[in-house]
Amino acid sequence: MFLDNPAKRSRLGLQRQAQIEKRRKEQARKRLGVIGRDEAIEKGMWKLKAEETRWDLFIPLHQLWLGYMSELLGLAASPESGAPSPKDMPASAGMHAKLVKADFNGSIMTVRRSKNPSLIDLSGIVIHETENAFRVVTRKNKMKLLPKHGSVFAFAIPLYSTLGSSSSSSASSPGRTVLDGPCIEFELYGNQFQFRSAERASKKFKPKETIEL
């Protein structure tokens, strides 16, 4: 039986330990060749010229993302005949667990609700996701920063796989995407998503999906 109170770590000691841990992570990133946020900002990696912030330039990125989601979620191939049916929708429980870990660079994010009224209904292709925001390029060829805190986003994926689909080639014209057929729409709650993709594995994803036929 211990009668003495356990020694409490001083605030200075905690700060020193945090600095050691920060240096350790920076050294690990350097060994892997990963560029830190401050270095990326200093080099202007996320500053695009006016002629580079064009919606049509990022359509191929969006198509790659749809293929990635088709493979990640194991979407079925489109039926040769017959109208789409709600029975074709994959099990939601399995999708949510995978979406938590998914990369959203290339997705089309739309703001459904926000504390900032001017952001509502703003939509664009995600070109960079950080812990606290999505950086998107809109259809009007503007780059916008969408804060996650206090916002609810919506994104959609096709009901059927886009891998090897002829619809991918039909979307090559400027401004078009492959979301012309039936799709599944999800709502993403920004307050619950303020983490890097690598840190989201243990976080809950609050789902709300609808099917559009």
GROMACS elastic network, one bead per residue, 0.5 to 0.9 nm:
[ bonds ]
;  ai    aj funct       b0    kb
    2     5     6  0.78361   500
    2     6     6  0.89673   500
    4     7     6  0.86833   500
    5     8     6  0.85699   500
    9    12     6  0.82192   500
    9    13     6  0.61812   500
    9    14     6  0.67059   500
   10    13     6  0.50737   500
   10    14     6  0.63425   500
   10    15     6  0.87014   500
   11    14     6  0.50634   500
   11    15     6  0.62080   500
   11    16     6  0.85932   500
   12    15     6  0.50981   500
   12    16     6  0.61535   500
   12    17     6  0.86227   500
   13    16     6  0.50367   500
   13    17     6  0.61607   500
   13    18     6  0.86001   500
   14    17     6  0.50630   500
   14    18     6  0.61559   500
   14    19     6  0.86712   500
   15    18     6  0.50297   500
   15    19     6  0.62422   500
   15    20     6  0.86808   500
   16    19     6  0.51460   500
   16    20     6  0.62959   500
   16    21     6  0.87007   500
   17    20     6  0.50816   500
   17    21     6  0.62061   500
   17    22     6  0.85958   500
   18    21     6  0.50764   500
   18    22     6  0.60988   500
   18    23     6  0.86538   500
   19    23     6  0.61834   500
   19    24     6  0.85264   500
   20    23     6  0.51946   500
   20    24     6  0.61509   500
   20    25     6  0.87504   500
   21    25     6  0.62746   500
   21    26     6  0.86644   500
   22    25     6  0.52210   500
   22    26     6  0.62492   500
   22    27     6  0.86874   500
   23    26     6  0.50340   500
   23    27     6  0.61380   500
   23    28     6  0.85746   500
   24    27     6  0.51945   500
   24    28     6  0.62379   500
   24    29     6  0.87370   500
   25    28     6  0.50085   500
   25    29     6  0.62003   500
   25    30     6  0.86545   500
   26    29     6  0.50900   500
   26    30     6  0.62332   500
   26    31     6  0.87047   500
   26    36     6  0.78500   500
   27    30     6  0.50820   500
   27    31     6  0.62581   500
   27    32     6  0.87339   500
   28    31     6  0.51723   500
   28    32     6  0.64144   500
   28    33     6  0.86673   500
   28    34     6  0.86329   500
   29    32     6  0.51264   500
   29    33     6  0.60421   500
   29    35     6  0.71574   500
   29    36     6  0.75483   500
   30    34     6  0.58638   500
   30    35     6  0.73715   500
   30    36     6  0.86214   500
   31    34     6  0.77190   500
   35    38     6  0.83891   500
   35    39     6  0.63182   500
   35    40     6  0.63354   500
   36    39     6  0.53178   500
   36    40     6  0.61239   500
   36    41     6  0.86854   500
   37    40     6  0.50470   500
   37    41     6  0.61650   500
   37    42     6  0.85483   500
   38    41     6  0.51599   500
   38    42     6  0.61037   500
   38    43     6  0.86454   500
   39    43     6  0.61620   500
   39    44     6  0.85384   500
   39    45     6  0.88826   500
   40    43     6  0.51976   500
   40    44     6  0.61512   500
   40    45     6  0.54368   500
   40    46     6  0.74921   500
   41    45     6  0.62651   500
   41    46     6  0.70136   500
   41    47     6  0.84568   500
   42    45     6  0.78804   500
   43    46     6  0.85276   500
   44    47     6  0.52578   500
   44    48     6  0.84346   500
   45    48     6  0.79485   500
   46   128     6  0.81482   500
   48    51     6  0.80240   500
   48    52     6  0.57847   500
   48    53     6  0.63627   500
   48   143     6  0.86194   500
   49    52     6  0.51487   500
   49    53     6  0.66444   500
   50    53     6  0.55396   500
   50    54     6  0.80011   500
   50   141     6  0.85234   500
   50   142     6  0.84691   500
   51    54     6  0.66527   500
   51   141     6  0.88605   500
   52    55     6  0.89220   500
   52    57     6  0.75085   500
   52   141     6  0.87231   500
   53    57     6  0.77742   500
   53    58     6  0.87042   500
   53   137     6  0.63584   500
   53   138     6  0.85056   500
   53   141     6  0.54731   500
   53   142     6  0.61202   500
   53   143     6  0.63373   500
   54    57     6  0.55013   500
   54    58     6  0.71824   500
   54   137     6  0.69699   500
   54   138     6  0.78809   500
   54   139     6  0.77109   500
   54   140     6  0.78201   500
   54   142     6  0.72680   500
   54   143     6  0.86887   500
   55    58     6  0.56028   500
   55    59     6  0.66952   500
   55   124     6  0.80903   500
   55   125     6  0.76228   500
   55   137     6  0.60989   500
   55   138     6  0.61337   500
   55   139     6  0.53403   500
   55   140     6  0.72606   500
   55   141     6  0.53993   500
   55   142     6  0.82021   500
   55   174     6  0.79348   500
   55   175     6  0.66262   500
   56    59     6  0.52334   500
   56    60     6  0.80316   500
   56   139     6  0.82349   500
   56   141     6  0.85448   500
   56   172     6  0.88141   500
   56   173     6  0.80984   500
   56   175     6  0.54079   500
   56   176     6  0.80478   500
   57    60     6  0.70403   500
   57    61     6  0.81745   500
   57   174     6  0.82196   500
   58    61     6  0.50962   500
   58    62     6  0.64035   500
   58    63     6  0.87871   500
   58   106     6  0.76017   500
   58   125     6  0.71115   500
   58   126     6  0.89695   500
   58   127     6  0.80456   500
   58   137     6  0.80791   500
   59    63     6  0.62536   500
   59    64     6  0.86963   500
   59   106     6  0.82410   500
   59   125     6  0.80592   500
   59   171     6  0.82413   500
   59   172     6  0.76213   500
   59   174     6  0.77105   500
   59   175     6  0.72781   500
   59   176     6  0.74996   500
   59   177     6  0.68048   500
   60    64     6  0.62289   500
   60    65     6  0.86192   500
   60   106     6  0.86181   500
   60   171     6  0.89722   500
   60   172     6  0.76875   500
   61    64     6  0.51070   500
   61    65     6  0.62484   500
   61    66     6  0.87728   500
   61   105     6  0.81343   500
   61   106     6  0.52431   500
   61   107     6  0.83592   500
   61   125     6  0.85886   500
   61   127     6  0.85473   500
   62    66     6  0.62912   500
   62    67     6  0.87378   500
   62   105     6  0.81310   500
   62   107     6  0.57700   500
   62   108     6  0.74039   500
   62   125     6  0.70277   500
   62   126     6  0.85148   500
   62   177     6  0.77212   500
   62   178     6  0.89653   500
   63    66     6  0.51045   500
   63    67     6  0.63664   500
   63    68     6  0.86215   500
   63   106     6  0.77301   500
   63   107     6  0.87943   500
   63   162     6  0.84144   500
   63   168     6  0.69635   500
   63   171     6  0.84057   500
   63   177     6  0.73460   500
   63   178     6  0.72675   500
   64    67     6  0.51235   500
   64    68     6  0.61500   500
   64    69     6  0.86751   500
   64   106     6  0.74237   500
   65    69     6  0.61301   500
   65    70     6  0.85171   500
   65   103     6  0.84554   500
   65   104     6  0.77080   500
   65   105     6  0.73171   500
   65   106     6  0.53117   500
   65   107     6  0.63470   500
   66    69     6  0.50518   500
   66    70     6  0.60844   500
   66    71     6  0.86558   500
   66   106     6  0.81385   500
   66   107     6  0.76440   500
   66   157     6  0.67258   500
   66   158     6  0.77499   500
   66   161     6  0.82200   500
   66   162     6  0.66982   500
   66   163     6  0.83861   500
   66   178     6  0.84048   500
   67    71     6  0.63166   500
   67    72     6  0.85559   500
   67   161     6  0.72315   500
   67   162     6  0.56282   500
   67   163     6  0.54874   500
   67   164     6  0.88779   500
   68    71     6  0.52607   500
   68    72     6  0.60388   500
   68    73     6  0.85937   500
   68   163     6  0.86113   500
   69    73     6  0.58564   500
   69    74     6  0.79792   500
   69    75     6  0.81944   500
   69    99     6  0.88417   500
   69   102     6  0.81512   500
   69   157     6  0.75298   500
   69   161     6  0.84131   500
   69   162     6  0.89835   500
   70    73     6  0.55121   500
   70    74     6  0.56946   500
   70    75     6  0.51256   500
   70    76     6  0.81736   500
   70   157     6  0.82125   500
   70   158     6  0.81307   500
   70   159     6  0.89982   500
   70   160     6  0.75851   500
   70   162     6  0.64213   500
   70   163     6  0.69312   500
   71    74     6  0.50236   500
   71    75     6  0.67823   500
   71   161     6  0.76871   500
   71   163     6  0.78629   500
   72    75     6  0.80894   500
   72    95     6  0.88066   500
   72    98     6  0.72678   500
   72    99     6  0.86375   500
   72   102     6  0.82036   500
   73    90     6  0.83094   500
   73    94     6  0.79865   500
   73    95     6  0.60976   500
   73    98     6  0.70806   500
   73    99     6  0.83252   500
   74    90     6  0.84608   500
   74   161     6  0.77765   500
   75    89     6  0.86039   500
   75    90     6  0.71969   500
   75   158     6  0.85910   500
   75   159     6  0.71349   500
   75   160     6  0.55468   500
   75   162     6  0.85465   500
   76    79     6  0.86201   500
   76    88     6  0.79761   500
   76    89     6  0.89487   500
   76    90     6  0.83930   500
   76   159     6  0.80060   500
   76   160     6  0.53842   500
   76   161     6  0.55792   500
   77    80     6  0.89434   500
   77   160     6  0.54129   500
   77   161     6  0.51580   500
   77   162     6  0.77482   500
   77   163     6  0.82376   500
   77   165     6  0.85359   500
   78    81     6  0.86980   500
   78    84     6  0.86661   500
   78   159     6  0.82567   500
   78   160     6  0.52153   500
   78   161     6  0.67586   500
   78   162     6  0.85030   500
   78   165     6  0.85146   500
   79    82     6  0.69374   500
   79    83     6  0.84002   500
   79    84     6  0.79806   500
   79   160     6  0.85576   500
   82    85     6  0.87585   500
   83   213     6  0.87451   500
   84    87     6  0.83804   500
   84    88     6  0.71095   500
   84   159     6  0.87292   500
   84   182     6  0.73297   500
   84   213     6  0.67781   500
   85    88     6  0.55606   500
   85    89     6  0.77255   500
   85   213     6  0.79262   500
   86    89     6  0.55406   500
   86   211     6  0.73583   500
   86   213     6  0.84330   500
   87    90     6  0.79711   500
   88   159     6  0.75982   500
   88   160     6  0.83409   500
   89    92     6  0.81907   500
   89   159     6  0.65749   500
   89   160     6  0.85823   500
   89   184     6  0.81320   500
   89   211     6  0.79899   500
   90    93     6  0.88654   500
   90    94     6  0.80410   500
   90    95     6  0.75603   500
   90   159     6  0.83884   500
   91    94     6  0.58073   500
   91    95     6  0.66615   500
   92    95     6  0.50531   500
   92    96     6  0.61944   500
   92    97     6  0.88706   500
   92   207     6  0.85206   500
   92   209     6  0.83746   500
   93    96     6  0.55203   500
   93    97     6  0.67602   500
   94    97     6  0.56184   500
   94    98     6  0.67155   500
   94    99     6  0.88993   500
   95    98     6  0.52935   500
   95    99     6  0.60526   500
   95   100     6  0.87867   500
   96    99     6  0.50272   500
   96   100     6  0.63550   500
   96   204     6  0.87931   500
   96   205     6  0.65624   500
   96   206     6  0.82549   500
   96   207     6  0.69204   500
   97   100     6  0.56232   500
   97   101     6  0.73601   500
   97   201     6  0.82526   500
   97   204     6  0.83819   500
   97   205     6  0.76634   500
   98   101     6  0.55211   500
   98   102     6  0.63112   500
   98   201     6  0.88380   500
   99   103     6  0.82261   500
   99   205     6  0.78367   500
  100   103     6  0.87893   500
  100   193     6  0.86262   500
  100   197     6  0.78227   500
  100   200     6  0.59615   500
  100   201     6  0.62163   500
  100   202     6  0.84876   500
  100   203     6  0.73304   500
  100   204     6  0.73861   500
  100   205     6  0.60052   500
  101   197     6  0.59661   500
  101   198     6  0.71182   500
  101   199     6  0.83451   500
  101   200     6  0.59827   500
  101   201     6  0.56433   500
  102   197     6  0.69351   500
  102   200     6  0.89619   500
  103   106     6  0.83937   500
  103   107     6  0.86888   500
  103   129     6  0.85921   500
  103   197     6  0.66143   500
  104   107     6  0.53670   500
  104   108     6  0.85282   500
  104   109     6  0.88333   500
  104   126     6  0.68736   500
  104   127     6  0.86428   500
  104   128     6  0.84335   500
  104   129     6  0.71981   500
  104   197     6  0.87862   500
  105   108     6  0.87334   500
  105   125     6  0.77816   500
  105   126     6  0.50315   500
  105   127     6  0.53650   500
  105   128     6  0.58991   500
  105   129     6  0.64753   500
  105   134     6  0.87503   500
  106   125     6  0.57198   500
  106   126     6  0.50854   500
  106   127     6  0.60344   500
  106   128     6  0.84398   500
  107   124     6  0.81963   500
  107   125     6  0.55478   500
  107   126     6  0.55296   500
  107   127     6  0.83394   500
  107   155     6  0.70770   500
  107   156     6  0.81708   500
  107   157     6  0.87629   500
  108   123     6  0.67821   500
  108   124     6  0.53439   500
  108   126     6  0.61648   500
  108   136     6  0.82736   500
  108   154     6  0.83371   500
  108   155     6  0.59296   500
  108   156     6  0.74943   500
  109   122     6  0.82774   500
  109   123     6  0.55342   500
  109   124     6  0.57015   500
  109   125     6  0.63765   500
  109   126     6  0.67326   500
  109   134     6  0.83950   500
  109   136     6  0.79307   500
  109   153     6  0.62629   500
  109   154     6  0.57982   500
  109   155     6  0.51302   500
  109   156     6  0.83140   500
  110   120     6  0.79786   500
  110   121     6  0.59276   500
  110   122     6  0.56399   500
  110   124     6  0.67303   500
  110   152     6  0.85602   500
  110   153     6  0.54014   500
  110   154     6  0.51303   500
  110   155     6  0.64506   500
  111   114     6  0.69993   500
  111   119     6  0.65322   500
  111   120     6  0.51225   500
  111   121     6  0.50461   500
  111   122     6  0.54912   500
  111   123     6  0.64410   500
  111   146     6  0.80638   500
  111   151     6  0.69735   500
  111   152     6  0.60754   500
  111   154     6  0.64272   500
  112   119     6  0.86228   500
  112   120     6  0.56727   500
  112   121     6  0.57984   500
  112   122     6  0.81950   500
  112   151     6  0.74590   500
  112   152     6  0.54530   500
  112   153     6  0.53317   500
  112   154     6  0.64248   500
  112   187     6  0.83339   500
  113   116     6  0.84519   500
  113   117     6  0.80150   500
  113   119     6  0.81501   500
  113   120     6  0.57803   500
  113   121     6  0.79991   500
  113   150     6  0.79496   500
  113   151     6  0.53953   500
  113   153     6  0.70806   500
  114   117     6  0.62219   500
  114   118     6  0.84901   500
  114   119     6  0.66436   500
  114   120     6  0.61292   500
  114   147     6  0.88921   500
  114   148     6  0.88862   500
  114   149     6  0.84191   500
  114   150     6  0.56842   500
  114   152     6  0.64461   500
  114   153     6  0.87565   500
  115   118     6  0.89152   500
  115   119     6  0.83935   500
  115   120     6  0.88007   500
  115   149     6  0.86631   500
  115   150     6  0.58152   500
  115   151     6  0.67237   500
  116   119     6  0.57373   500
  116   120     6  0.73511   500
  116   150     6  0.86239   500
  116   151     6  0.85218   500
  117   120     6  0.55200   500
  118   121     6  0.84327   500
  118   122     6  0.80755   500
  119   122     6  0.53907   500
  119   123     6  0.88023   500
  119   146     6  0.75817   500
  120   123     6  0.86764   500
  120   151     6  0.88991   500
  122   138     6  0.78486   500
  122   144     6  0.89637   500
  122   146     6  0.87527   500
  123   136     6  0.77729   500
  123   137     6  0.81671   500
  123   138     6  0.59983   500
  123   139     6  0.77687   500
  124   127     6  0.89646   500
  124   135     6  0.85522   500
  124   136     6  0.50292   500
  124   139     6  0.65657   500
  124   142     6  0.88730   500
  124   143     6  0.84233   500
  124   144     6  0.81898   500
  125   135     6  0.82265   500
  125   136     6  0.50447   500
  125   137     6  0.53275   500
  125   138     6  0.65423   500
  125   139     6  0.85550   500
  126   129     6  0.69761   500
  126   134     6  0.62754   500
  126   135     6  0.57037   500
  126   137     6  0.67487   500
  127   134     6  0.77965   500
  127   135     6  0.58701   500
  127   136     6  0.55264   500
  127   137     6  0.71074   500
  128   133     6  0.85446   500
  128   134     6  0.61268   500
  128   135     6  0.51180   500
  128   136     6  0.71112   500
  129   132     6  0.79899   500
  129   133     6  0.61492   500
  129   135     6  0.61929   500
  129   136     6  0.87721   500
  129   196     6  0.81200   500
  129   197     6  0.88050   500
  130   133     6  0.53582   500
  130   134     6  0.63716   500
  130   135     6  0.81177   500
  130   194     6  0.83388   500
  130   195     6  0.78569   500
  130   196     6  0.64799   500
  130   197     6  0.87592   500
  131   134     6  0.85327   500
  131   148     6  0.83595   500
  131   193     6  0.79623   500
  131   194     6  0.51746   500
  131   197     6  0.82174   500
  132   146     6  0.86772   500
  132   147     6  0.60041   500
  132   148     6  0.54115   500
  132   149     6  0.69381   500
  132   190     6  0.82983   500
  132   191     6  0.89483   500
  132   193     6  0.81609   500
  132   194     6  0.52696   500
  132   195     6  0.72027   500
  132   196     6  0.85278   500
  133   145     6  0.65378   500
  133   146     6  0.53793   500
  133   149     6  0.79632   500
  133   190     6  0.85313   500
  133   194     6  0.79012   500
  134   144     6  0.83068   500
  134   145     6  0.58753   500
  134   146     6  0.50870   500
  134   147     6  0.65039   500
  134   148     6  0.71696   500
  135   143     6  0.70374   500
  135   144     6  0.58049   500
  135   146     6  0.62091   500
  135   147     6  0.86850   500
  136   142     6  0.81712   500
  136   143     6  0.56323   500
  136   144     6  0.53842   500
  136   145     6  0.64122   500
  136   146     6  0.75249   500
  137   140     6  0.80541   500
  137   141     6  0.61226   500
  137   142     6  0.54892   500
  137   144     6  0.63540   500
  137   145     6  0.89931   500
  138   141     6  0.52982   500
  138   142     6  0.53180   500
  138   143     6  0.64016   500
  138   144     6  0.74066   500
  139   142     6  0.73658   500
  139   175     6  0.73018   500
  140   143     6  0.89425   500
  146   151     6  0.84492   500
  147   150     6  0.77673   500
  147   151     6  0.70703   500
  147   190     6  0.79107   500
  148   151     6  0.54577   500
  148   152     6  0.76589   500
  148   153     6  0.84261   500
  148   189     6  0.78178   500
  148   191     6  0.62324   500
  148   192     6  0.87191   500
  148   193     6  0.72285   500
  148   194     6  0.65668   500
  149   152     6  0.86213   500
  149   189     6  0.85717   500
  149   190     6  0.54036   500
  149   192     6  0.85153   500
  149   193     6  0.85506   500
  149   194     6  0.73218   500
  150   189     6  0.81827   500
  150   190     6  0.64558   500
  150   191     6  0.60817   500
  151   188     6  0.85950   500
  151   189     6  0.65408   500
  151   190     6  0.53034   500
  151   191     6  0.71346   500
  152   187     6  0.67015   500
  152   188     6  0.56962   500
  152   190     6  0.56720   500
  152   191     6  0.82591   500
  153   186     6  0.82711   500
  153   187     6  0.55763   500
  153   189     6  0.64227   500
  153   190     6  0.70869   500
  154   185     6  0.67746   500
  154   186     6  0.55503   500
  154   188     6  0.59671   500
  154   189     6  0.88336   500
  155   184     6  0.84825   500
  155   185     6  0.57549   500
  155   186     6  0.55484   500
  155   187     6  0.66850   500
  155   188     6  0.77840   500
  156   179     6  0.79459   500
  156   183     6  0.63520   500
  156   184     6  0.54168   500
  156   186     6  0.61094   500
  156   187     6  0.88677   500
  157   160     6  0.84862   500
  157   179     6  0.71754   500
  157   182     6  0.88362   500
  157   183     6  0.54946   500
  157   184     6  0.54053   500
  157   185     6  0.66171   500
  157   186     6  0.84886   500
  158   161     6  0.67885   500
  158   162     6  0.74661   500
  158   178     6  0.78873   500
  158   179     6  0.60526   500
  158   180     6  0.84521   500
  158   181     6  0.70334   500
  158   182     6  0.60694   500
  158   184     6  0.60788   500
  158   185     6  0.87433   500
  159   181     6  0.80071   500
  159   182     6  0.55964   500
  159   184     6  0.58040   500
  159   211     6  0.80509   500
  159   212     6  0.88012   500
  160   181     6  0.89247   500
  160   182     6  0.78490   500
  160   183     6  0.77699   500
  161   164     6  0.82485   500
  161   165     6  0.75528   500
  162   165     6  0.50474   500
  162   166     6  0.81725   500
  162   167     6  0.73207   500
  162   168     6  0.68146   500
  162   178     6  0.80514   500
  163   166     6  0.88580   500
  163   168     6  0.82414   500
  164   167     6  0.86832   500
  164   168     6  0.79011   500
  165   168     6  0.58605   500
  165   169     6  0.79095   500
  166   169     6  0.55849   500
  166   170     6  0.67010   500
  167   171     6  0.63836   500
  167   177     6  0.89580   500
  167   178     6  0.61004   500
  167   180     6  0.88053   500
  168   171     6  0.53189   500
  168   172     6  0.70279   500
  168   177     6  0.79946   500
  168   178     6  0.60058   500
  169   172     6  0.54289   500
  169   173     6  0.85240   500
  169   178     6  0.87527   500
  170   173     6  0.70424   500
  170   176     6  0.83212   500
  170   177     6  0.84733   500
  170   178     6  0.76634   500
  171   174     6  0.78482   500
  171   175     6  0.81832   500
  171   176     6  0.51308   500
  171   177     6  0.50537   500
  171   178     6  0.55414   500
  171   179     6  0.89464   500
  172   175     6  0.83428   500
  172   176     6  0.68495   500
  172   177     6  0.77100   500
  172   178     6  0.89628   500
  173   176     6  0.59089   500
  173   177     6  0.85354   500
  174   177     6  0.87221   500
  176   179     6  0.85229   500
  176   180     6  0.87599   500
  177   180     6  0.71308   500
  178   181     6  0.76112   500
  179   182     6  0.74509   500
  179   183     6  0.68164   500
  180   183     6  0.82084   500
  181   212     6  0.84486   500
  181   213     6  0.73237   500
  182   211     6  0.72944   500
  182   212     6  0.54340   500
  183   210     6  0.84999   500
  183   211     6  0.60137   500
  183   212     6  0.55579   500
  183   213     6  0.70988   500
  184   209     6  0.65812   500
  184   210     6  0.58576   500
  184   212     6  0.65103   500
  185   208     6  0.80444   500
  185   209     6  0.52096   500
  185   210     6  0.54059   500
  185   211     6  0.64625   500
  185   212     6  0.78367   500
  186   207     6  0.67596   500
  186   208     6  0.56833   500
  186   210     6  0.70359   500
  187   206     6  0.79506   500
  187   207     6  0.64379   500
  187   208     6  0.56063   500
  187   209     6  0.66872   500
  188   191     6  0.89978   500
  188   192     6  0.82677   500
  188   193     6  0.76428   500
  188   205     6  0.76003   500
  188   206     6  0.71015   500
  188   207     6  0.72833   500
  188   208     6  0.82334   500
  189   192     6  0.56606   500
  189   193     6  0.64327   500
  189   205     6  0.79115   500
  189   206     6  0.69234   500
  189   207     6  0.87078   500
  190   194     6  0.63231   500
  191   194     6  0.59009   500
  192   195     6  0.80747   500
  192   203     6  0.76845   500
  192   204     6  0.73987   500
  192   205     6  0.71599   500
  192   206     6  0.79524   500
  193   196     6  0.81853   500
  193   197     6  0.89136   500
  193   200     6  0.75154   500
  193   203     6  0.81020   500
  193   204     6  0.87097   500
  193   205     6  0.77668   500
  194   200     6  0.87122   500
  195   198     6  0.79394   500
  195   199     6  0.58780   500
  195   200     6  0.60590   500
  195   203     6  0.88679   500
  196   199     6  0.52933   500
  196   200     6  0.65111   500
  197   200     6  0.53453   500
  197   201     6  0.77530   500
  198   201     6  0.68533   500
  199   202     6  0.72111   500
  199   203     6  0.78977   500
  200   203     6  0.51228   500
  200   204     6  0.80255   500
  200   205     6  0.88995   500
  201   204     6  0.82551   500
